[in-house]
């Protein structure tokens, strides 16, 4: 699960954002985000809807292009190459190569409905990394076993619960052996009784040392598993710190008002 390119040291942030801005038309969504995520860290982003959390997550793997600032993963600029004092946008093929190292799990599972769980997990390693089907199959079976779905390898998404589908989606992201995992409210589309099984898989990944950025409303998960927590509102970082400190003794009125509604 290490970078293909630059060996990370403890001094190299896995993710570094410097003055990141993003607008959609006249609407400023990100207004100068500065933050760092260390290797092996579980970094939680919380805040009200529309605060810019999901947009920031999508900027990390260049699904959205930033308008200003700098964003790097593993010491490499995302989506750009610097020559002198100018930034040049990477070609689509180069962006795709960067994106291979970054796994992403969305609110909606986005599984291919015509493929079994096993085929969904095998697809990217075979098509993108050109792995042999036998190698990809062996790895996919191991990953499905890891997320507790070894017995469901032959099932289609329509035959799985929402929680099971999301666990397949996590296995699919892990099949690319990413160095960083992004989770965009991975439990928000699930019935309450299915949330725990997805969070259990994420806890397991944290124990294995996977670097994770998690946009979530699951404050219990943030408190128990998170190493750092950022509260965002209106496109800015309002407060940051250890999850227990921020959740039990928030300093800013905006943080207090938000947490009073969700805790």
Secondary structure per residue as TSV (DSSP state, phi and psi in degrees):
chain	resnum	aa	ss	phi	psi
A	1	X	-	360.0	17.9
A	2	X	-	-89.4	162.3
A	3	X	-	-59.7	144.7
A	4	X	S	-75.1	-18.7
A	5	X	S	-110.4	-73.3
A	6	X	S	-102.6	122.7
A	7	X	-	-67.8	124.4
A	8	X	-	-77.4	139.4
A	9	X	-	-108.8	169.7
A	10	X	T	-60.4	-24.3
A	11	X	T	-84.9	-12.6
A	12	X	S	-93.3	114.4
A	13	X	-	-63.2	144.8
A	14	X	S	-67.9	-41.6
A	15	X	E	-131.8	133.8
A	16	X	E	-134.9	122.2
A	17	X	E	-112.7	129.8
A	18	X	E	-128.3	108.2
A	19	X	E	56.8	42.5
A	20	X	E	-76.5	123.9
A	21	X	E	-118.0	146.0
A	22	X	E	-151.8	129.3
A	23	X	E	-124.9	151.0
A	24	X	E	-116.9	103.1
A	25	X	T	61.9	-131.2
A	26	X	T	-81.2	-4.5
A	27	X	E	-92.7	116.5
A	28	X	E	-83.3	114.3
A	29	X	E	-95.5	-40.2
A	30	X	E	-119.4	128.9
A	31	X	E	-121.1	45.5
A	32	X	E	99.8	67.1
A	33	X	E	-86.6	125.7
A	34	X	E	-121.9	119.9
A	35	X	E	-164.2	161.7
A	36	X	E	-132.7	141.3
A	37	X	E	-119.9	122.8
A	38	X	-	-82.1	154.7
A	39	X	T	-55.6	141.0
A	40	X	T	72.5	6.4
A	41	X	-	-87.6	144.9
A	42	X	E	-102.1	109.7
A	43	X	E	-111.8	116.3
A	44	X	E	-102.8	134.5
A	45	X	E	-112.2	123.0
A	46	X	E	-128.2	161.6
A	47	X	-	153.9	168.6
A	48	X	-	-68.5	162.4
A	49	X	T	-59.1	139.4
A	50	X	T	84.9	7.8
A	51	X	S	-84.3	-10.3
A	52	X	S	106.9	2.3
A	53	X	H	-60.9	-53.3
A	54	X	H	-67.0	-36.1
A	55	X	H	-62.4	-43.7
A	56	X	H	-61.0	-42.3
A	57	X	H	-59.7	-42.0
A	58	X	H	-70.4	-25.2
A	59	X	H	-70.2	-30.4
A	60	X	H	-62.8	-34.4
A	61	X	T	-108.9	21.2
A	62	X	T	64.2	22.8
A	63	X	S	-68.8	-27.1
A	64	X	S	-122.5	138.1
A	65	X	-	-89.2	133.2
A	66	X	-	-76.3	153.3
A	67	X	S	-92.7	-27.2
A	68	X	E	-158.1	158.8
A	69	X	E	96.8	-168.4
A	70	X	E	-137.5	142.2
A	71	X	E	-138.5	124.5
A	72	X	E	-130.4	151.3
A	73	X	E	-126.7	122.8
A	74	X	T	60.2	30.8
A	75	X	T	85.6	-1.6
A	76	X	E	-108.6	134.6
A	77	X	E	-60.0	140.2
A	78	X	S	-89.3	118.9
A	79	X	S	83.1	-5.2
A	80	X	E	-141.1	160.4
A	81	X	E	-126.5	137.0
A	82	X	E	-94.3	128.9
A	83	X	E	-126.5	112.6
A	84	X	T	65.2	-126.1
A	85	X	T	-104.8	16.3
A	86	X	E	-117.1	147.3
A	87	X	E	-101.8	135.0
A	88	X	E	-119.2	131.0
A	89	X	E	-68.7	138.3
A	90	X	-	-72.6	156.0
A	91	X	-	-69.2	159.5
A	92	X	H	-54.8	-39.7
A	93	X	H	-65.2	-37.6
A	94	X	H	-70.7	-38.2
A	95	X	H	-63.6	-42.1
A	96	X	H	-61.9	-37.5
A	97	X	H	-65.6	-40.2
A	98	X	H	-63.2	-41.2
A	99	X	H	-66.4	-22.7
A	100	X	T	-61.3	-28.3
A	101	X	T	-84.9	-1.7
A	102	X	E	-123.8	111.3
A	103	X	E	-85.7	144.6
A	104	X	E	-135.8	134.4
A	105	X	E	-120.8	123.6
A	106	X	-	-95.3	173.2
A	107	X	S	-61.0	-47.4
A	108	X	S	-92.5	146.3
A	109	X	-	-75.1	-29.3
A	110	X	-	54.9	33.5
A	111	X	-	-78.5	152.2
A	112	X	-	-73.6	117.4
A	113	X	T	-67.8	-24.2
A	114	X	T	-89.4	3.6
A	115	X	S	-116.0	146.8
A	116	X	B	-69.2	169.4
A	117	X	H	-55.0	-45.4
A	118	X	H	-60.6	-46.1
A	119	X	H	-65.4	-36.6
A	120	X	H	-60.8	-42.2
A	121	X	H	-73.4	-32.9
A	122	X	H	-75.8	-25.0
A	123	X	H	-55.8	-53.3
A	124	X	H	-67.0	-44.7
A	125	X	H	-58.0	-37.0
A	126	X	H	-73.9	-47.7
A	127	X	H	-80.6	-36.2
A	128	X	T	-95.2	-46.4
A	129	X	S	-93.0	-4.9
A	130	X	-	60.6	32.7
A	131	X	-	-72.3	152.3
A	132	X	-	-68.8	152.5
A	133	X	H	-62.4	-33.7
A	134	X	H	-67.9	-41.7
A	135	X	H	-67.2	-44.9
A	136	X	H	-63.9	-38.1
A	137	X	H	-65.0	-44.6
A	138	X	H	-61.4	-44.8
A	139	X	H	-65.3	-41.7
A	140	X	H	-63.5	-40.7
A	141	X	H	-63.7	-39.6
A	142	X	H	-63.0	-43.2
A	143	X	H	-67.1	-41.7
A	144	X	H	-62.5	-36.6
A	145	X	H	-64.7	-41.3
A	146	X	H	-59.7	-38.6
A	147	X	T	-91.5	12.3
A	148	X	T	79.4	23.4
A	149	X	-	-126.0	26.7
A	150	X	G	-56.8	-32.5
A	151	X	G	-82.5	-5.0
A	152	X	G	-109.1	13.0
A	153	X	T	-55.6	-35.6
A	154	X	T	-89.7	1.6
A	155	X	-	-83.9	146.6
A	156	X	B	-87.2	157.7
A	157	X	G	-50.6	-37.5
A	158	X	G	-65.8	-16.9
A	159	X	G	-95.9	5.2
A	160	X	S	-116.0	150.1
A	161	X	-	-71.6	169.1
A	162	X	H	-59.5	-42.4
A	163	X	H	-63.7	-39.5
A	164	X	H	-67.1	-40.1
A	165	X	H	-62.0	-40.6
A	166	X	H	-67.9	-34.1
A	167	X	H	-68.4	-35.6
A	168	X	H	-63.5	-40.4
A	169	X	H	-62.1	-37.7
A	170	X	H	-66.9	-44.9
A	171	X	H	-60.0	-39.8
A	172	X	H	-61.6	-43.7
A	173	X	H	-64.8	-39.5
A	174	X	H	-69.4	-22.9
A	175	X	T	-62.4	-21.3
A	176	X	T	-86.8	4.1
A	177	X	-	52.2	57.2
A	178	X	-	-73.4	158.4
A	179	X	S	-93.6	-12.0
A	180	X	E	-144.8	136.2
A	181	X	E	-117.1	130.9
A	182	X	E	-109.9	129.8
A	183	X	E	-121.1	117.6
A	184	X	E	-102.8	91.4
A	185	X	S	45.7	60.6
A	186	X	T	-67.4	-13.3
A	187	X	T	-110.4	0.4
A	188	X	T	-70.2	-22.4
A	189	X	T	-94.1	5.7
A	190	X	S	-100.5	149.8
A	191	X	-	-63.7	147.2
A	192	X	H	-52.8	-36.2
A	193	X	H	-73.8	-10.5
A	194	X	H	-100.5	-8.7
A	195	X	H	-62.5	-43.1
A	196	X	H	-59.0	-36.8
A	197	X	H	-69.1	-31.1
A	198	X	H	-75.2	-42.8
A	199	X	H	-63.4	-33.2
A	200	X	H	-62.0	-40.5
A	201	X	H	-64.9	-40.1
A	202	X	H	-67.6	-36.5
A	203	X	H	-60.7	-43.3
A	204	X	H	-60.3	-44.1
A	205	X	H	-62.4	-39.5
A	206	X	H	-61.5	-42.1
A	207	X	H	-63.8	-29.5
A	208	X	T	-81.9	-3.6
A	209	X	T	90.5	15.4
A	210	X	-	-70.6	130.8
A	211	X	E	-73.9	127.3
A	212	X	E	-136.2	136.1
A	213	X	E	-114.0	122.2
A	214	X	E	-123.6	113.8
A	215	X	E	-84.5	120.7
A	216	X	-	-154.0	155.7
A	217	X	S	-108.0	4.4
A	218	X	-	-84.6	87.2
A	219	X	H	-68.2	-29.5
A	220	X	H	-63.0	-42.9
A	221	X	H	-63.0	-44.7
A	222	X	H	-60.3	-41.2
A	223	X	H	-69.2	-42.5
A	224	X	H	-80.8	-38.3
A	225	X	H	-109.2	-28.1
A	226	X	-	-68.9	144.9
A	227	X	S	-97.6	-26.3
A	228	X	E	-147.6	151.0
A	229	X	E	-138.7	134.7
A	230	X	E	-120.4	130.7
A	231	X	E	-99.9	120.3
A	232	X	E	-109.1	144.9
A	233	X	E	-152.9	134.1
A	234	X	T	54.1	38.9
A	235	X	T	80.8	9.9
A	236	X	E	-131.2	158.2
A	237	X	E	-82.4	115.1
A	238	X	E	-87.4	-41.7
A	239	X	E	-152.8	144.7
A	240	X	E	-144.7	149.3
A	241	X	E	167.3	-167.7
A	242	X	-	-68.6	138.9
A	243	X	H	-51.7	-43.2
A	244	X	H	-63.6	-38.0
A	245	X	H	-67.2	-46.5
A	246	X	H	-67.0	-40.5
A	247	X	H	-76.9	-30.8
A	248	X	H	-96.2	-25.9
A	249	X	S	-142.7	63.4
A	250	X	-	-64.8	145.1
A	251	X	-	-94.7	-29.9
A	252	X	S	-98.4	144.5
A	253	X	H	-60.9	-37.0
A	254	X	H	-65.8	-39.5
A	255	X	H	-64.7	-44.9
A	256	X	H	-59.0	-43.4
A	257	X	H	-65.2	-40.6
A	258	X	H	-66.0	-49.3
A	259	X	H	-65.9	-29.3
A	260	X	H	-65.0	-23.1
A	261	X	H	-89.1	-25.8
A	262	X	H	-107.3	-17.8
A	263	X	-	-91.4	360.0
